[in-house]
Amino acid sequence: MNTLKVGDKAPNFTALDEQGNSISLGDFIGKKLVVFFYPKANTPTCTVESCNLSDNYKLLTDKGYEVIGVSADSQKAQANFKKKYKFPYPLIADIDKEVINAFGVWGPKKFMGRTFDGIHRITFVIDETGSIIKVIDDVKAKNHASQILE
């Protein structure tokens, strides 16, 4: 796994969100952007993390951040997840894993003694010029917004 690091330029991705809208990194030039990757919509930890960012969305936007969630779920799964919890930010349905691979968050994981490939829960904070200024690879789902803001 070759995860992007602080100082790297964020990949100039274009992908579809849960509504089929095209989202590109270029849409956010001049703004700070939080891109958080999560393994699967509607699973316990992913829900806690996503809800924490939603609950703190106004605080994040007041500090100048835009937020995007990314997983390999289908548009339908992402749309259901967003609707169920009323998330104010877009969720990218990266079923082909293009954005996931571009950021380097796909790789071997261990769970209950078993090893498999999957999405690592990692968040990238990108500055106004498209450079990565923070990488959070030890995400605390219940306090994720405060990790971004510290």
Protein Blocks (a to p, Z undefined) as FASTA:
>chain_A
ZZddehiacdddddddfkopacdfklmgoiacdddddfbghifklmmmmmmmmmmmmmmm
mnopacddddfbdfklmmmmmmmnopabdcdddfnommmmmnopaccddeehiacddddd
ddddddfkopafbdcfbdcfklmmmmmmZZ
